[in-house]
Amino acid sequence: MSAKEVGRQGGGDCFPELVTEVPGPLSKEYAHRLHEVECAGITFVGEGFPVFWERALGANVWDVDGNRFVDLTAAFGVASCGHSHPELAMAASRQATQLMHGMGDVHPPLRKLELLEKLSQVTPGSLSFGILGQNGADAVEAALKAAYLHTGRSHIVAFGSAYHGLSGMALEVTDFPAFRDPFSPYMGDHVHVVKYPRTQADLDVLWEQLESLVTRFPVGAILAEPIQGRGGVIVPPDGFLEGLRQRANGTDTVLILDEIYTGFSRTGRSFACEHDGVIPDLLCLGKGLTGGFPLSVCVGTPEVMASWPKSSGEAIHTSTFLGNPIGCAVGIRSMELHEELELAERSERLGREGIAFLKKHLDSVSWVREVRGRGLMMGVELFPPEGEGPSRGVAGMLSMLSKGYLILPSGPGSHVLSLSPPLTITDEQWDGALNAIVETLTELS
């Protein structure tokens, strides 16, 4: 498949055509059934929400009621190559008939070796040794363990509004009170949260804070997202990553970049850190790594990864499904597709054009504060409502849903409409989505 053919896996017409009310009767029935068997604290059910997915292809999603949507989320940024890309489905199918499970840290499947070899080729600089996991939090926890083993220092600098996952150590470096507060008794005092910079003035304050923290505490790691995702698609000012790299070098501190969201072509480069020419000591990857199969990895430099004690028969960091062969096979083919389809270049073009379009047409819309992003990782920040009104981001999401578009709010207070569509979204689908956003925010304003 040539780069010009990208997006032809669209799976139908370019624009959504709703055939029933959203959500329809089947979605409502299934929501009731779900609450009979799933903890009520997991899936939100409310007026007009959710829809139950039945199938998806390219940037299109069909629900159980027969509605077709254009997905502007890539299912949390995962489906970078498009939903159910036939090449990825074929890779999974072939592997499933050959070997579905191995013994990752004892008798590893061949695909685990091949995936790690491929990762060492595509990741920047000297990042060449990997630790596999099943989700983003796994990769973050592996990175934090590696930083401690390398430095012997347990304190961590993390950033406000950061999202790194919700398990154990990952939750400690996640700065969302709604997630942290219920489990605060389990939180330690070794994580120091500083403001994620949005301006040059913020950077000046950050450098002073870092100097103070590394002087007062045994800081072993600085953990950052090159662009904040769930925190509201915050693009930091120039010099942010370079400054972190310099200060980590100067204090023998491990620099960890969480590119679970930004990795694999999302921002217009293979990895977001490449925009700044910065190589971290540890790089956390997931989501777009496979396009749909649960797999993540922490990739590190030889120096940091050498701090792990050599296995003597019992690994100190492992799991039952470490290096699952189906996930590894899909991950290998996914990385190949990113290169073959030139998805980084496509992401850069569509994102650049999309940001310019939205800035032009939303300039006079009263709800809109800022349009920002890089590549196909974009955000439209809305002014918060006066008083105790409902989130405008949620209102925008529900209005777009009624038009046949899947979109999510992000950031504190859910005031940012986030855009992270499949990188294979067709030009026509993308144009339709951008026009729908302008129409929606103009109507709501």
Secondary structure as the mmCIF struct_conf table of DSSP 4:
data_model
#
loop_
_struct_conf.conf_type_id
_struct_conf.id
_struct_conf.beg_label_comp_id
_struct_conf.beg_label_asym_id
_struct_conf.beg_label_seq_id
_struct_conf.end_label_comp_id
_struct_conf.end_label_asym_id
_struct_conf.end_label_seq_id
HELX_RH_3T_P HELX_RH_3T_P1 ALA A 3 GLU A 5
TURN_TY1_P TURN_TY1_P1 VAL A 6 GLN A 9
BEND BEND1 GLY A 12 GLY A 12
BEND BEND2 CYS A 14 PHE A 15
BEND BEND3 THR A 20 THR A 20
BEND BEND4 VAL A 22 PRO A 23
HELX_RH_AL_P HELX_RH_AL_P1 PRO A 25 VAL A 37
BEND BEND5 GLU A 38 GLU A 38
TURN_TY1_P TURN_TY1_P2 ALA A 40 ILE A 42
BEND BEND6 THR A 43 THR A 43
STRN STRN1 GLY A 46 GLY A 46
TURN_TY1_P TURN_TY1_P3 GLU A 47 GLY A 48
STRN STRN2 PHE A 49 PHE A 49
STRN STRN3 TRP A 53 LEU A 57
STRN STRN4 GLY A 58 GLY A 58
TURN_TY1_P TURN_TY1_P4 ALA A 59 ALA A 59
STRN STRN5 ASN A 60 ASP A 63
TURN_TY1_P TURN_TY1_P5 VAL A 64 ASP A 65
BEND BEND7 GLY A 66 GLY A 66
STRN STRN6 ARG A 68 ASP A 71
BEND BEND8 LEU A 72 THR A 73
HELX_RH_AL_P HELX_RH_AL_P2 ALA A 74 GLY A 77
TURN_TY1_P TURN_TY1_P6 VAL A 78 VAL A 78
TURN_TY1_P TURN_TY1_P7 SER A 80 CYS A 81
STRN STRN7 HIS A 83 HIS A 83
TURN_TY1_P TURN_TY1_P8 SER A 84 SER A 84
HELX_RH_AL_P HELX_RH_AL_P3 PRO A 86 GLN A 98
BEND BEND9 MET A 100 MET A 100
STRN STRN8 MET A 103 MET A 103
TURN_TY1_P TURN_TY1_P9 GLY A 104 VAL A 106
STRN STRN9 HIS A 107 HIS A 107
HELX_RH_AL_P HELX_RH_AL_P4 LEU A 110 VAL A 122
BEND BEND10 THR A 123 PRO A 124
TURN_TY1_P TURN_TY1_P10 GLY A 125 SER A 126
STRN STRN10 PHE A 129 GLY A 133
BEND BEND11 GLN A 134 ASN A 135
HELX_RH_AL_P HELX_RH_AL_P5 GLY A 136 THR A 151
STRN STRN11 HIS A 155 PHE A 159
TURN_TY1_P TURN_TY1_P11 GLY A 160 SER A 161
BEND BEND12 LEU A 166 SER A 167
HELX_RH_AL_P HELX_RH_AL_P6 GLY A 168 GLU A 172
TURN_TY1_P TURN_TY1_P12 VAL A 173 VAL A 173
HELX_RH_AL_P HELX_RH_AL_P7 PRO A 177 ARG A 180
HELX_RH_3T_P HELX_RH_3T_P2 ASP A 181 TYR A 186
BEND BEND13 ASP A 189 ASP A 189
STRN STRN12 VAL A 191 VAL A 194
HELX_LH_PP_P HELX_LH_PP_P1 LYS A 195 PRO A 197
BEND BEND14 THR A 199 THR A 199
HELX_RH_AL_P HELX_RH_AL_P8 GLN A 200 ARG A 216
BEND BEND15 PHE A 217 PHE A 217
STRN STRN13 VAL A 219 ALA A 224
BEND BEND16 PRO A 226 ILE A 227
STRN STRN14 GLN A 228 GLN A 228
BEND BEND17 GLY A 229 GLY A 229
TURN_TY1_P TURN_TY1_P13 ARG A 230 GLY A 232
STRN STRN15 ILE A 234 ILE A 234
HELX_LH_PP_P HELX_LH_PP_P2 VAL A 235 PRO A 237
TURN_TY1_P TURN_TY1_P14 ASP A 238 GLY A 239
HELX_RH_AL_P HELX_RH_AL_P9 PHE A 240 GLY A 250
TURN_TY1_P TURN_TY1_P15 THR A 251 ASP A 252
HELX_LH_PP_P HELX_LH_PP_P3 THR A 253 THR A 253
STRN STRN16 VAL A 254 ASP A 258
TURN_TY1_P TURN_TY1_P16 ILE A 260 THR A 267
BEND BEND18 GLY A 268 PHE A 271
HELX_RH_3T_P HELX_RH_3T_P3 ALA A 272 HIS A 275
TURN_TY1_P TURN_TY1_P17 ASP A 276 GLY A 277
BEND BEND19 ASP A 281 ASP A 281
STRN STRN17 LEU A 282 LEU A 285
HELX_RH_3T_P HELX_RH_3T_P4 LYS A 287 LEU A 289
TURN_TY1_P TURN_TY1_P18 THR A 290 THR A 290
BEND BEND20 GLY A 291 PRO A 294
STRN STRN18 SER A 296 GLY A 300
HELX_RH_AL_P HELX_RH_AL_P10 PRO A 302 MET A 305
TURN_TY1_P TURN_TY1_P19 ALA A 306 SER A 307
BEND BEND21 TRP A 308 TRP A 308
HELX_LH_PP_P HELX_LH_PP_P4 PRO A 309 SER A 311
BEND BEND22 SER A 312 GLU A 314
BEND BEND23 ILE A 316 HIS A 317
TURN_TY1_P TURN_TY1_P20 THR A 320 GLY A 323
HELX_RH_AL_P HELX_RH_AL_P11 PRO A 325 GLU A 340
TURN_TY1_P TURN_TY1_P21 LEU A 341 GLU A 342
HELX_RH_AL_P HELX_RH_AL_P12 LEU A 343 LEU A 362
TURN_TY1_P TURN_TY1_P22 ASP A 363 SER A 364
TURN_TY1_P TURN_TY1_P23 SER A 366 TRP A 367
STRN STRN19 VAL A 368 ARG A 374
TURN_TY1_P TURN_TY1_P24 GLY A 375 LEU A 376
STRN STRN20 MET A 377 LEU A 382
HELX_LH_PP_P HELX_LH_PP_P5 PHE A 383 PRO A 385
BEND BEND24 GLU A 386 GLU A 386
TURN_TY1_P TURN_TY1_P25 GLY A 387 GLU A 388
HELX_LH_PP_P HELX_LH_PP_P6 GLY A 389 SER A 391
HELX_RH_AL_P HELX_RH_AL_P13 ARG A 392 LYS A 403
TURN_TY1_P TURN_TY1_P26 GLY A 404 GLY A 404
STRN STRN21 TYR A 405 LEU A 406
STRN STRN22 LEU A 408 SER A 410
BEND BEND25 GLY A 411 GLY A 411
HELX_RH_3T_P HELX_RH_3T_P5 PRO A 412 SER A 414
STRN STRN23 VAL A 416 LEU A 419
TURN_TY1_P TURN_TY1_P27 LEU A 423 THR A 424
HELX_RH_AL_P HELX_RH_AL_P14 ASP A 427 LEU A 444
#
